[in-house]
Amino acid sequence: MAQDLLAHANLEQTNKQKIVIVNSKDVKITTTDVDAAVNIQVAVQALIAVFVSVLSS
C-alpha cells in the first residue's frame, strides 16, 4: 500500500504563462501559482497515509 501511495505522489508539473496588455505602459503584474500549493497538499496527504499505514502494521 505504501508503494502505491508514493507512486501517486510522484508529481511533475509545467506551467507557462504569457500575459499581454495592449496599449499599456509601466504595468506591474503579479501571479500566484496555486498548482504548487495543491501539489504540496497532495504530497503531505500521501506522506500522512504512509505514516499511518506503517504505524498500523
C-alpha positions in Angstrom: 0.0 0.0 0.0 2.8 2.4 0.8 4.4 2.0 -2.6 1.1 2.7 -4.3 0.7 5.9 -2.3 4.2 7.0 -3.1 3.7 6.2 -6.8 0.7 8.5 -6.9 2.6 11.2 -5.0 5.3 11.4 -7.8 4.2 14.7 -9.4 5.6 16.6 -12.4 4.2 20.0 -13.5 5.0 22.6 -16.1 3.3 26.0 -16.1 3.9 28.6 -18.7 2.1 31.9 -19.0 2.3 34.8 -21.3 0.3 38.0 -20.4 -0.1 40.7 -22.9 -1.8 44.0 -22.1 -2.5 46.1 -25.2 -1.8 49.8 -25.1 -0.3 49.9 -21.7 3.0 51.2 -20.2 4.7 50.5 -16.9 2.2 47.9 -15.8 3.2 45.6 -12.9 1.6 42.1 -13.0 1.6 39.6 -10.1 0.6 36.0 -10.5 0.0 33.3 -7.9 0.8 29.6 -8.6 -1.9 27.7 -6.8 -1.0 24.5 -8.6 2.2 24.2 -6.5 0.1 24.6 -3.3 -2.2 21.8 -4.4 0.7 19.5 -5.2 2.3 20.1 -1.8 -1.1 19.3 -0.1 -1.4 16.0 -2.1 2.2 15.1 -1.2 1.6 15.8 2.5 -1.6 13.7 2.5 0.3 10.8 0.8 3.0 11.0 3.4 0.5 11.0 6.3 -1.2 8.0 4.7 2.1 6.2 4.5 2.9 7.1 8.1 -0.5 5.8 9.3 -0.1 2.6 7.3 3.3 1.9 8.8 2.0 2.6 12.3 -1.0 0.3 11.9 1.2 -2.6 10.6 
